Amino acid sequence: MGTGMLTLACVLLSAGAGPEPETYHINRQKMAIPIEIVPARRNDLREILLFCSRDEGKTWQQVGQATPEQTSFPYTAPADGKYWFTIQTVDRNGVRDPVDVYAAPVGQRVVVDTVKPLVKVKAERKGDEIVASWEVTEDYPKPSTFALEYHLADQPAPVWAPVPATPGATGTASFKPGSAAAVTVQVRVKDQADNEGTGVAEVPGVAPAGGPPAADRKLPPVWEGPPPVAAPAGGPPAPAAGTPSAPAMRGALPGVQLVNKKDVKLDFDVTKLGPSGLGSVDVYVTTDDGASWSQVPLGPDAVQAPEARGPGQAHGSVTVSLAEDAKVYGFYLVVKSRANLGKPAPKSGDAPQIRVERDTVPPRGDLVRVEPDPTRRDSLLIVWSATDKNLTATPISLEWAPRKDGPWEFIGAAELPNTGRYAWQVPPGLTNVFLKLTVRDAAGNVAVAVSPDAVTVDLSVPEVGSVSVSR
């Protein structure tokens, strides 16, 4: 989808009503709807007309026209919402089929959804447990993508631990972090169009008795430099020459979101918008978690025109660039009205509104060996190696196929933890198969390794039944 076009299922140009069409959810306004013509009718047609309904078939408008030689209808949706499509053919005598477009079967149903789910998270420490609650606002959620996770401030940045939770628009779950360090709680969920919304809550660390506070992500980084100069008599210590003072952090640092591309679109919602409307958007960036800020120069097409979402509310987006891999960029957006009124630019110590890290390096994955499982009959032990600094919680997929070009079938679950080995109960009748290992990281990078030759999976052990003297 690098071109911004999303190809939908074919519209079959044949008479009569077919099965109820599936509804497709997409997060792009531009789409290409393929044209598939019954070969016997191609020479009889002069043109094909595309009609669209935005009120579920109550009214239809012509939005496209194509010749039989064209392969698709290009269409750009003017806004998010439901779009139903149908077609009408015109033969060389000018006869339309169907005569009444309102009698035509619906060929395609599409929901254009470019807005990510709104996720709000609250978390607090109660004894040795963290109690988290969430609220998800989304018309088309995908419950299977729901994830509740936590990160300890004294753990490496990519380490997120999953928390068992029942997906839902609202919910509560508790867990024991096993540490007095500060905890970041995160809820992630996608909608049917694969927009992902994230909500984050910070829980401060607990200070041990008689000691300093536990690691806390809300504290500013400690500057390591020369010791302070001795204070004059009767006065406080004087800082060493050139020693920077760490600013007090205002606001909690959000969790880091990983992406695998240079240009990133940041969606934003505007509230308390006055009658003059939205005038401009300024973007500021930090690479030291708010200690210093600089304004980002924006190109002419960087800001997408905002859409009204209700009285005093609007939604827009701005595209920013991440110059380097493995660097965390924090962004702070300031919107101004057409009267040039807006919040001030961020100052040293202000927390970014969002943090993003670019990771374009794919994981490393190798199939190491395949051997009979010594602990289970009729089972193979598949051993692999997978490494990446940003692996997901279940980054592994194993598949088998009778040929190197497929078709492929999963071995076990579609997503497996990176345990390095899996015992496969080989289905009866298989002799030689190809194996495929897929490794995914949290940024969406993928590595694939396929066995160069077929692997023999016949685990039957021949036995001698009887022995006799040949006469």
N, C-alpha and C positions, 0 to 999 in steps of 0.2 A: 504493500500500500504506500510505497514511497512517493507515487505520483499524486496521492491524494484521492485517487479514484478507487471505489470499492465495487467489485463485480458481484452482482447478485445472481440468483438462480435464473435459468433461462425462462423466458416467456414463450410458451409453446403456442404457435399460431395454428390452431386447429379448432374446428367448430365444436360446439357443445361444451357443457360445463364439466370440468374435471374435479379432482378432489380438492378439498378446502386448502388454499395455499398457506404455507407456513409464514409466520411473521418474522422478519429479520430486523434485528436491532443493530444500528450502525452509529459510529461516532464521527462521521464525516458528512458534510452537507453535499459534497460532490459524489456522484455515483454514475456507473455505466450499466445499463440494463441490456444484456445481450438479446439479440434477435435470432431465434431459431425458426426456420421456415420448413414446413413439410416439403421435401424436394418436388413432389408432384405438382405443387401449387406455385412454385417460384415463377415460372414463365407466365402465369395467369395474372400476376399481381402488378399493379402500377405503383402503389405506395402503401406504407403501413403507418397508422396514426396512433400515437400514444396519448392516453387520457389519464388524468390524475384526479383523485378525490381526497379532500382533506377533512371530510365529515363522514367517513366510513360509508361511502357509496350513495349518500343522499343527493349530491350534485357532482358533476364531472366537468372538467375543463381539458381541452386539448393542450398538451404541453410539449409534444414532439411529433416530428414527421420524418420518415425515412424511406429510402428506396429498397427494393428487395436485395440489392447488392451490399447494403450496409450491414455491419455486424452487431451494432449496439445503438441504443438511444443514450446520449449524454443528458444528464439532468442534475440541476443544482437546486436543492431544497432551500427556500428562502428563510426558514427558521426550523427550530426543533418541533417535532410533533409527528402525527400519524399521516402516512401517505399510502393510499391505495392506487394501484395502477391496473389498467386494462388496455386492450388494443382493439382497433378496428381496421380491417383490411379493405383496400379499394382495388377492384380488378381493372383491367384495361378498358372495360366498358363503363367505368364509373360507378359500378354497383358496390355498395358497402356491405360488409359482413362483420358483425350483425348490423342490420339496418338501424336499430336503436341501440346506442352504446350503453344505455341503462340496462339492457337485457344481456349484455356481455358478462361472462364470468370474470371475477377478479383474478388477475394474473399474478399479482405480487402485492404483499403487504409489508410496508417498511415503517419502522419507527426510527426517526432521526433523533439522536440523543447525544448532545455534546457536553452535557453537564455531569460532572462527577457527583457521586453520592455525598451528602453532607453528613459528616460523622462528628458527634460530640462525645467526649469521654471524660469521666470523673473517676478519680482514684484516691484512696486514703489508706493509711496504715492503721490497722486495728490489732494490737498485740504483735504477734509474729506473722500475721497475714496481711495481704494487700487485698482490699475489696474494690473492685472496678465495676463501673456501670457505664452503659453507653446508650446513645440514641441515634438512630440512622434514619435520615429523611431521603427517600428514594422511591419513585413510582415503579421502577422495574428492577428490583434487586436480583442478584444472582447468589442465593444463599450458600452455594457450594464454595464460594470464594471467601467467605467470612473467616477472619483470623483475628484472634486475641493473643497478643504477644507482650513480653516484657523484656527490658534490657537493664542490667545492673551497671551502675556507673563505674564499678571497678573491674568490669569485663571489657574485652576488645570491642571496638565499635560495631562490627558486623554481627555480633552474637545476639540473637533474639530467641528467647525461649517461648514455645507455644503454650497456651493455657487452654485446657478443655472448656468449651463454652457452647451453648446452644444458639445458633444464629437466629436473629430476630431484629425487628425494628427497635426494640428496647430489650435490655437484659442486664443481669448482674452475675458476676463470677468472682470467686476468691481463690487465692493461691498463696503459698508460702515461698518467698524468694530465697530463704535460707541465708540472708545477708542483711547487715545493717546499713549497707550502702544505699544511696539514692536509687530510685527505680523509675524508669520511664515505661509507661503502659501505652500500648498502641493497639488500635482497632483498624483493620483494613477490610474493605469489601468492595467488590466490583458490581456494576450494573450489567444488564443484558447486552449493552453495547461495549463492554469492557472498559468503561471509564472507572478508574479506581479512586475511591475516597479514603482519606486517612484522618483519624483523630488521635491526638496524643494528650496524655496527662502526666505530669511530673509529681513524684512523691519524694519529699526530702529524706535524706539519710538520718539515722538515729545516732546521736553521740553516745559513745560508751562512757560509763561512769568514770569520772576523773580524767578523761582524755579528750582529744580533739574530736570534732564531728567526723562521722564516716564520710567516705567519698560522696560528693554531692555535685551533680551536674550543674546546679544553679550557681555554684561558686565560680568566680573568675579564675583563669589560669594563674598559677604562681609564676612570677618572673624570676628566673634564676640568674643572678648577677653578683657583683662584688658586695661584700657586707657594708652596711651603712657606716658613714663616718661618725666618730664619737661626738656626742652632743656637747655643747659648751655647758659650763657649770650652771645648774639651775634651769636648763632648757631641755626641750625634747630632742631626740636624736635627729640629726640632719641627714637627709638622703645623700648617697654618693652622687657625685657629679654624673649627669647623664642617665641616672636610674629612672626608668619609667614607672609611674605608679599605676597599678592595675585598676581600671575603672570598675565601679560597682555595677554588677549586671542587673539590668532592669528587664524583668520578664524571664520566662523559662525557655531554654533552648529546645526547639522542636526536634523530633527525630530526623535522621538523614534518609532521604529518599534516593534510591539508586536508579540511574537511567543509562542507556547504552547508546546515546546519540549526543552530538555536539549541541544542536539547537533544541531547546526545551520550551514548550508552551506552558506558561503559568496562568491558570484560571483564577479569577478573583471576583468576589461579590462586593457590591457597593451598597451601603445603607445610608440613611439620612440624606438622600440626594434631593437637593432643592429644585425649584421650578426651572432654573437656568440650565439644568442638565450637567452631564459630565464634560469637562473641558479638556483635561490632559492627564496623563499618567507618567509619573517619574519613577524610575527604578534605581535602587541603590544596591550595591554588592559589598559583601565582606568575605574575606578568606581567613579571618582570625576570630570567628564567632562574636562579632560585634565590637571588638576593640577598636577597629577603624573601618570607615565607610568611604566609598567613592560612588559617584553617579555613573550609571551605565548609559553610554550614547546609544540611542535607538534609531534604527533605520526607518524609512518611510512606511514600511509595511509591517513593522513589529507589533503594533497595537491593533487588535481586532476591534471593530466598532462595537461598543457595548449594546446589549439588548435590555430593554425594560423588563423587569420581573415583578412589577407591582408598584404601588405608590411608594415613591422614595427609594426604590431598589432597582439595581441593574446588575448585569453580569457581563464581564468582558474577559479578554485574555491578552497576554503580551508574550512575545517570543524573545528569549535571551539565549546567549551562547555560553557554553562551558569550555574554556580553552584547553584544560588539561584533565587527564585521567587522575584518579586517586586524590583529588583535591576537593574539599568540601566548600561549596559556595553557598553563602547565606544571602537571601534577597529580602528587600524591604520595599514595598510599593506605597507610593503616596499619590492619591488621586485628588484632583482639583476640579472645582466647578467652573463653569464658563465665566463666573464672576471672579475667577482666580483665587478662590478660597480653598484651603486644604490644610491638612496636618503638616507640621514641620518635618524637615528631613531628619533621618535618624542621627543620633549622636553617639559618641564613643560610650560603650556600655549597654546600648539598646540591643535587645535580642532580635535576631532576624525573624521574619514571619514564616519563612520556609527555608530548609536546607537541602541541597541537592548535591550528589556526587556522581561524576561521570565515570562509568566503567565500561569500556569498549573491548576489554580483553576477554576472549572466551575462556571457559574453564579448560583444564587439561583432563582428558579421559582416555583410559586404555583398558582393553580387555587383556587381563594378565594370563589366565589359564582356565581351563575347564577340566574337571576331574570327577570321578565317581565320589559321591558323598559316603564317607565311611560309616555314618550314623543312620542312614536311611536307605532302604532298598529302592531300586528304580529311580534314583534321584541323582542329578548332577549338581556339583558345586561350581557355580560361576564366580570367579574371582576377578575383581577389577580394581583400578586405581583412579581416583577422581580428586582433583585439587583445584581450589580457587579461594580467594580471600572473601568472596561474597556468595558462597553457596547457600541455596535455600534450605529449609528444614527437610524437604524430601526432593532432592535434586536429581535422582536417578530414575531412568526408565530402562528396562531390559525387554528385548523383543526377539522373536525368532521368525524365520521365513524359510520356505523350501528352496527359494532361489535368492540370489544376491539382490535382485531388484524387487523383492517382495512377492506377494503381499505379507505384511508384517503383523504379528500378533503379540500382545503383551505377555510377558512372563511375570506372573504375580500382579500386583497393583500397578496402575499407570504411573504412579509416583512413589518411589521408594526412598528410605533414608540411606545415607552414604555409609553403610556398614562395611563395604568392601567385599562382601560375599553374599550369595543367595543360593539356597538349596531349591532346585527346580525339580518338581515331580514331573518327569517326562511323560507326555501323553502317549498312549499305546500306538504302535504302528510307525512311529518316527524312526528314521534311520540316520539320515544326514541332513543337517540344517545349518543355516547361517545365523549368526548372533549379532545383535546390534546393541550398543551401549549409548545412551543419550544422557548428557550432563547439563544441567541448567544452573545459572546463577541468579541472584536476586535482581540483577539489572536487565535480565532477559536475554543474555548471551547464551549460546548453546554450542556444545561440542558433541560430535557423533563419531563413534568408532565402530566399524563393521569388521567381523572376522574375515581375513583375506580368502580363506578356503572354507569349504563346508566342514562342519564338526560332526563326527560320528557320535550319535546319541543312543545307539543300540546297546542297552545294558544287559541284555540276556546273556546268561552264562551257560554254554552248552555242557551237557553231561553225558557220559556213557551209560546207556541203559542196560545192555547185556552184552556178553562176549561169548562166542562159541567158535568151535573149530570148523573151518570150511571143509567140506567133503568133496 
